Amino acid sequence: MQQTTKAPIEPLDNFKRTKIIATVGPSTNSYKAILGMIKAGASGLRLNFSHGNYEERTQQIEWIRKASESCGKPVAIIQDLQGPKIRLGDFEGIINIAKGQMLSFKLNADYAKTGHIPTQYELADKVKRGERIYLYDGKILTTVTSVREGVVHAEAENSGILVKRKGMNLPDTDFHGDIITPKDRADLVYGSSQDIDYVALSFVQTAKDIVALKKLLKNMNSKARVIAKIETKAAVEHIEEIIDACDGVMIARGDLAVETPPESVPIVQRQIITMGITHAKPTIVATQMLSSMTEEPEPTRAEVSDVATAVLVGADCVMLSDETANGKYPIQAVEIMNRVILYSEQHAPFEVNIIEKEDTSRQSAISKAVISLAENIEAQAIVVETRSGATALQIASRRCKIPQIAVTNDRTTSQQLAIVCGTQAFVRPIDHMAATKLTDWLRKNKVLAKGDTVVTASGRYPGVVGTTDTIKVRVLE
């Protein structure tokens, strides 16, 4: 256990509640860039395992932890699995497609010799007649007419062109739980030996996919929690059971807008955020949030509005992908996102809509009581001693505007809480006075001030999961 030794540089009332996740890529593949993103406001860093090698990842993880310690701030590392590579294969030039044209697809086919369009995934084992296949990230729609001898035959519903290695979407196809590939399994083995906080699972269709991944992680003795990426029609149809099974949810709007009607995505996004709050599971809004900043130094007004909307409806995190992985202005993108979040939170015109599920547990009752007390006495902070992070998640899910400070003796828990709304985590040794000692330290470092009132939630058995049972009020001297 490595104790937090550096205090935040801002006073408590300047903390932003909504967190930022940035993606590490070629544009940010250095300690300087990673440190810059964390200083600019990133609380989580995503490693996209569709690209790169283990040597690069090990170095990046080392840089992230070094930068995190330098800033005195826990940072969550997210291992984003590639999942099934449902893409076109290699062929020369472009293929012109006319409406009504009959097409054929085959795994790793030689297009020049056979006329079959090559794919990188064995479609013949999964698709059925009448199902839709979208090509080139949704630009061309085809309908399957038959599947014979490993070849998928389909009719084009519109004209366009095909380019090698472009994405395919199959909104009607059931993958029968076959979404964790051999590459994913190898990546999980690697991740289990590294300091990984979350694993993001691509192409989730049902809760069974989450259960299967959690079983694998348990067998690997990994403490990583599971984020479900919602990017398929099937996932939307099974969303409540998926949120119940996972530890966090990412709304991956790129593929989702192809798999489902694009006009439905904003509504689905709102529904998922609301469900995440109800189930006390962190929610992440992802894809094209500041897309223009991949090439330009300023975002569009629509992009700024998109980020602000995610903040106002209560998302835990907003995420940058290409903007920081391959963009020309990665640090500026984080800085601008940070500014939009702070302004939106400070000028929010309405409260987040909370729909609480029935929960008669002691933990839920204590969370409600802590918030009610803190609001009634206008406390400056809620301080929660937590081993697993469960009590902190319960309090955060109620979207109380009073900042939450979590105290834990587990470094991984502090890192996992880094992407939870309104929560600032600190690592301290097991101690009956852990909350008191931390608030004294924050007072000394001017994060809290003389006369500030804090409400603390702790347990009679510090460091033991599920023993929070004591609420106290303290005025700092």
C-alpha positions in Angstrom: 0.0 0.0 0.0 1.4 3.3 -1.1 0.0 6.3 0.9 -1.2 9.4 -1.0 1.5 12.0 0.0 0.7 14.9 -2.3 -2.4 17.1 -1.7 -4.5 18.4 -4.6 -3.6 21.8 -5.7 -7.2 23.1 -5.8 -9.5 23.8 -2.9 -12.4 21.4 -2.6 -15.0 23.7 -4.1 -13.0 23.8 -7.4 -13.1 20.0 -7.9 -15.0 18.8 -10.9 -17.5 16.1 -10.4 -17.6 14.5 -13.9 -14.4 12.7 -14.7 -12.4 12.6 -17.9 -11.0 9.4 -19.5 -8.4 10.0 -22.2 -6.9 7.3 -24.6 -3.2 6.8 -24.9 -1.9 6.4 -28.4 0.8 7.5 -30.9 0.1 11.2 -30.1 0.5 10.6 -26.3 3.0 7.8 -26.2 5.5 9.5 -23.8 5.7 10.3 -20.1 5.5 14.0 -20.8 2.2 13.6 -22.7 0.7 11.3 -20.1 1.7 13.7 -17.3 0.2 16.6 -19.3 -3.1 14.8 -19.7 -3.4 14.0 -16.0 -2.5 17.6 -15.1 -5.0 18.9 -17.6 -7.8 16.9 -15.9 -7.8 13.2 -16.9 -8.7 10.8 -14.1 -8.7 7.6 -16.3 -6.5 6.5 -19.1 -7.6 4.0 -21.7 -5.3 1.5 -23.4 -6.8 0.3 -26.7 -5.6 -3.3 -27.1 -6.7 -3.3 -30.8 -3.3 -1.7 -31.4 0.3 -1.8 -29.9 2.3 -4.5 -28.2 2.9 -5.6 -24.6 6.3 -3.9 -24.4 4.6 -0.5 -25.2 1.8 -1.2 -22.8 4.2 -2.0 -19.9 6.0 1.2 -20.5 2.8 3.2 -20.7 1.5 1.7 -17.4 4.8 2.6 -15.7 4.5 6.2 -17.0 0.9 6.5 -15.9 1.6 5.3 -12.3 4.7 7.6 -12.1 2.6 10.6 -13.4 -0.2 9.7 -11.0 2.1 9.8 -8.0 3.7 13.0 -9.2 0.2 14.7 -9.3 -0.9 13.2 -6.0 -4.0 11.8 -7.8 -5.3 8.3 -8.3 -5.8 7.4 -12.0 -7.7 4.5 -13.4 -6.1 2.4 -16.1 -8.7 0.8 -18.5 -7.7 -2.2 -20.7 -10.0 -2.0 -23.7 -10.2 -5.4 -25.3 -10.4 -5.6 -29.1 -13.2 -8.2 -29.2 -14.2 -10.0 -32.5 -12.5 -8.3 -35.4 -15.5 -8.0 -37.7 -13.9 -6.3 -40.6 -13.4 -6.7 -44.3 -10.1 -8.3 -45.3 -7.4 -7.2 -47.7 -7.9 -6.6 -51.4 -6.4 -4.2 -54.0 -8.0 -0.9 -54.7 -11.7 -0.3 -54.2 -14.8 -2.3 -54.9 -17.7 -0.5 -56.5 -21.1 -1.6 -55.3 -24.4 -1.0 -57.1 -27.8 -1.2 -55.6 -29.3 -4.7 -56.1 -25.9 -6.3 -56.8 -25.3 -9.8 -55.4 -22.2 -10.0 -53.2 -20.4 -12.9 -51.5 -18.2 -12.9 -48.4 -15.7 -15.5 -47.3 -13.1 -15.7 -44.6 -9.7 -14.6 -45.9 -10.7 -15.0 -49.5 -8.6 -13.9 -52.4 -10.9 -11.4 -54.1 -9.0 -11.3 -57.4 -9.2 -15.1 -57.8 -12.6 -16.0 -56.4 -14.7 -12.8 -56.5 -15.6 -13.4 -52.8 -15.1 -10.3 -50.7 -12.6 -11.3 -47.9 -13.6 -10.9 -44.2 -11.4 -11.2 -41.0 -14.2 -13.0 -39.1 -16.0 -16.3 -39.9 -19.4 -14.9 -40.7 -20.7 -18.2 -42.2 -21.0 -19.7 -38.7 -23.1 -16.9 -37.3 -25.3 -15.1 -39.9 -28.7 -16.3 -41.2 -30.8 -15.5 -44.2 -32.7 -12.2 -43.9 -30.2 -10.6 -41.5 -28.6 -7.3 -42.2 -24.9 -6.7 -42.7 -23.7 -3.0 -42.8 -20.4 -2.4 -44.6 -17.8 0.3 -44.4 -19.0 1.5 -40.9 -22.7 1.7 -42.1 -22.2 3.3 -45.5 -23.6 0.2 -47.4 -26.5 -2.0 -46.3 -26.8 -5.6 -47.5 -29.3 -8.3 -46.7 -28.2 -12.0 -46.4 -29.9 -14.2 -49.0 -28.2 -17.5 -48.2 -25.2 -19.2 -46.5 -23.6 -22.1 -48.4 -20.3 -23.9 -48.0 -18.7 -21.2 -45.9 -19.8 -18.4 -48.2 -22.3 -15.7 -47.2 -24.4 -14.4 -50.1 -26.1 -11.0 -49.7 -27.8 -8.3 -51.8 -26.8 -4.7 -51.7 -29.6 -2.3 -50.7 -27.7 0.8 -51.9 -24.7 1.9 -54.0 -21.3 2.8 -52.7 -17.7 1.7 -52.5 -15.8 -0.7 -50.3 -12.2 -0.2 -49.0 -10.1 -2.9 -47.4 -10.2 -3.5 -43.6 -13.3 -1.3 -43.0 -15.7 -2.3 -40.3 -18.8 -4.5 -40.6 -21.9 -4.3 -38.3 -24.4 -7.2 -37.9 -27.3 -5.8 -35.8 -29.5 -8.9 -36.2 -26.8 -11.6 -35.6 -26.6 -13.6 -32.4 -22.9 -14.3 -31.6 -23.9 -16.9 -29.0 -21.6 -15.5 -26.3 -18.6 -15.9 -28.6 -17.1 -12.4 -28.2 -14.0 -13.1 -26.1 -11.4 -14.1 -28.7 -8.1 -15.9 -28.3 -6.3 -12.6 -28.7 -8.5 -11.2 -25.9 -7.7 -14.1 -23.6 -3.9 -13.6 -24.2 -4.4 -9.8 -23.5 -6.3 -10.7 -20.3 -3.4 -12.9 -19.2 -1.0 -10.0 -19.8 -3.3 -7.6 -18.0 -3.7 -9.8 -15.0 0.1 -9.4 -14.5 -0.1 -5.6 -14.7 -1.6 -2.8 -12.7 -4.9 -2.7 -14.5 -8.1 -1.3 -12.8 -10.8 -2.0 -15.4 -11.3 -4.3 -18.4 -13.7 -2.9 -21.1 -15.5 -5.7 -23.0 -16.3 -5.0 -26.6 -19.5 -6.2 -28.5 -21.4 -7.2 -25.3 -24.7 -8.7 -26.2 -26.1 -10.2 -22.9 -25.2 -10.4 -19.2 -23.7 -13.9 -19.9 -20.8 -12.1 -21.7 -20.0 -10.2 -18.5 -20.3 -13.2 -16.3 -17.9 -15.1 -18.6 -15.3 -12.3 -18.4 -15.6 -12.0 -14.6 -15.0 -15.8 -14.3 -11.8 -15.5 -16.4 -10.5 -12.6 -14.4 -11.2 -14.4 -11.1 -9.3 -17.5 -12.4 -6.4 -15.1 -13.2 -6.5 -13.6 -9.7 -7.2 -10.2 -11.3 -8.8 -7.4 -9.2 -9.9 -5.6 -12.3 -13.5 -4.6 -12.6 -15.5 -5.0 -15.8 -16.9 -2.2 -18.0 -19.6 -3.3 -20.6 -19.3 -1.4 -23.9 -22.7 -0.8 -25.3 -22.3 -0.8 -29.0 -24.8 -3.5 -30.3 -28.5 -3.7 -30.8 -28.6 -6.8 -28.6 -26.9 -5.0 -25.7 -29.6 -2.2 -25.8 -32.3 -4.9 -25.7 -30.7 -6.5 -22.6 -29.4 -3.3 -21.1 -30.8 -3.7 -17.5 -29.4 -7.2 -17.0 -26.0 -6.1 -18.4 -25.8 -3.1 -16.1 -26.8 -5.3 -13.2 -23.9 -7.7 -14.0 -21.1 -5.3 -14.8 -19.1 -2.8 -12.7 -19.4 0.1 -15.2 -20.9 0.8 -18.6 -19.5 2.6 -21.6 -21.9 4.1 -24.3 -19.8 3.5 -27.4 -21.8 5.7 -29.7 -19.9 5.0 -33.0 -20.9 1.4 -33.6 -24.2 2.0 -31.6 -25.3 4.5 -34.2 -24.9 1.9 -37.0 -26.4 -1.0 -35.1 -29.4 1.1 -34.0 -31.1 4.1 -35.6 -28.8 7.1 -35.1 -31.7 9.2 -33.9 -32.2 6.7 -31.0 -28.7 7.1 -29.6 -29.3 10.3 -27.5 -32.3 8.7 -25.9 -30.4 5.4 -25.3 -27.6 7.4 -23.8 -29.9 9.1 -21.4 -31.6 5.8 -20.4 -28.2 4.1 -19.8 -27.0 7.0 -17.6 -30.2 6.9 -15.6 -29.9 3.1 -15.1 -26.2 3.4 -14.2 -27.1 5.9 -11.4 -30.0 3.7 -10.2 -27.7 0.7 -10.0 -24.7 2.6 -8.6 -22.5 1.7 -11.6 -20.2 4.3 -13.3 -21.3 5.4 -16.8 -19.0 6.6 -19.5 -20.1 8.6 -22.6 -17.7 7.8 -25.5 -16.9 8.4 -29.2 -16.6 11.7 -31.1 -17.1 14.0 -28.1 -14.5 16.5 -29.4 -13.9 14.8 -32.7 -12.9 17.9 -34.7 -9.9 18.4 -32.2 -8.2 15.4 -33.9 -7.3 18.0 -36.5 -8.3 21.4 -35.2 -7.2 23.3 -32.0 -10.8 24.2 -31.1 -14.0 22.1 -30.9 -17.2 22.8 -32.7 -20.1 24.4 -30.7 -22.1 21.2 -31.2 -19.3 19.1 -29.5 -19.1 21.5 -26.6 -22.9 21.1 -26.2 -22.5 17.3 -26.4 -20.0 17.2 -23.5 -22.1 19.6 -21.4 -25.3 17.5 -22.0 -23.5 14.4 -20.7 -22.5 16.4 -17.6 -26.0 17.8 -17.0 -27.7 14.4 -17.2 -25.3 12.9 -14.7 -22.7 10.8 -16.5 -19.7 9.8 -14.4 -17.2 10.2 -17.2 -16.8 11.6 -20.7 -14.1 10.0 -22.8 -11.7 11.1 -25.5 -10.6 8.5 -28.1 -8.9 9.6 -31.4 -8.6 13.2 -30.0 -5.8 12.1 -27.6 -4.7 8.8 -29.2 -4.0 10.2 -32.7 -4.9 13.9 -32.6 -2.8 16.9 -33.1 -4.0 18.6 -29.9 -4.3 15.9 -27.2 -3.5 18.1 -24.1 -5.7 20.9 -25.4 -8.6 18.5 -25.9 -8.4 17.4 -22.2 -8.1 21.1 -21.1 -11.1 22.2 -23.1 -13.2 19.2 -21.9 -12.2 20.1 -18.3 -13.3 23.7 -18.8 -16.6 22.6 -20.3 -17.3 20.2 -17.4 -16.4 22.9 -14.7 -18.6 25.5 -16.3 -21.5 23.2 -16.8 -21.4 22.0 -13.2 -21.1 25.5 -11.8 -24.0 26.8 -13.9 -26.2 23.7 -14.0 -29.8 24.9 -14.4 -31.4 21.7 -13.1 -30.8 18.7 -10.8 -29.9 15.2 -12.1 -33.0 13.0 -12.1 -32.4 10.1 -9.7 -34.6 7.0 -9.8 -33.8 4.9 -6.7 -34.3 1.2 -6.7 -35.7 -0.5 -3.7 -32.8 -1.2 -1.4 -33.2 -2.0 2.3 -29.6 -2.8 3.0 -27.7 -1.1 5.8 -25.2 0.4 3.3 -28.0 2.1 1.4 -29.6 3.4 4.5 -26.3 4.8 5.8 -25.6 6.5 2.4 -29.0 8.2 2.4 -28.5 9.3 6.0 -25.0 10.7 5.4 -26.3 12.8 2.4 -29.4 14.0 4.2 -27.3 15.1 7.3 -24.6 16.7 5.1 -27.2 18.7 3.1 -29.1 19.8 6.2 -26.1 21.3 7.9 -24.5 22.5 4.6 -21.3 20.5 5.1 -18.3 21.2 2.9 -17.5 17.6 2.4 -18.6 14.0 3.0 -15.7 11.8 4.1 -16.1 8.0 3.7 -13.8 5.3 4.9 -14.1 2.4 2.5 -12.3 -0.9 1.8 -14.0 -2.0 -1.4 -15.4 1.3 -2.6 -19.0 0.1 -2.2 -20.2 2.8 0.2 -18.5 5.5 -1.9 -20.3 4.2 -5.0 -23.7 4.3 -3.1 -23.2 7.9 -2.0 -21.9 8.9 -5.5 -25.0 7.4 -7.2 -27.3 9.8 -5.4 -25.5 12.7 -7.1 -25.2 14.8 -4.0 -23.5 18.1 -4.9 -21.4 18.0 -1.7 -17.9 16.6 -2.7 -17.2 13.1 -1.5 -13.7 12.2 -0.1 -13.0 8.5 0.0 -10.4 7.1 2.4 -9.1 3.6 1.6 -6.1 1.4 2.5 -6.3 -0.3 -0.9 -4.6 1.5 -3.8 -6.5 -0.4 -6.5 -9.8 0.8 -4.9 -8.6 4.4 -4.9 -7.8 4.0 -8.6 -11.1 2.4 -9.4 -12.9 5.2 -7.7 -11.0 7.8 -9.8 -13.7 7.5 -12.5 -16.7 7.8 -10.1 -18.7 11.0 -10.2 -17.9 13.5 -7.4 -15.4 11.3 -5.6 -11.8 12.1 -4.7 -10.0 9.1 -3.2 -7.0 9.0 -0.9 -4.9 6.1 0.3 -4.2 5.8 4.1 -3.2 3.0 6.4 -5.9 1.1 8.4 -6.7 3.3 11.4 -9.7 4.1 13.6 -8.9 7.8 13.0 -8.2 7.5 9.3 -10.9 10.0 8.3 -9.9 12.5 11.1 -6.2 12.3 10.2 -7.0 12.8 6.5 -9.2 15.9 7.1 -6.5 17.3 9.3 -4.0 16.9 6.5 -6.4 18.4 3.9 -6.9 21.4 6.3 -3.2 21.8 6.7 -2.8 21.8 2.9 -5.6 24.3 2.4 -7.9 21.9 0.5 -10.3 22.3 3.5 -10.4 25.5 5.6 -10.8 26.4 9.3 -14.5 26.3 10.2 -15.5 23.8 7.5 -17.9 21.1 8.5 -17.4 17.5 7.4 -19.7 14.5 7.8 -17.8 11.2 8.1 -19.0 7.6 7.6 -16.8 4.9 9.0 -16.9 1.4 10.6 -15.9 -0.1 13.9 -13.7 -2.6 12.0 -11.5 -0.4 9.7 -10.3 -2.2 6.6 -13.1 -4.8 6.7 -15.5 -4.8 3.8 -19.2 -4.0 4.6 -18.8 -2.7 8.2 -19.6 1.0 7.7 -21.9 1.8 10.7 -21.0 5.1 12.2 -21.8 8.7 11.1 -20.1 11.7 12.7 -20.1 15.5 12.2 -16.9 17.5 12.7 -16.1 21.2 12.5 -12.4 21.8 11.5 -10.3 23.9 13.8 
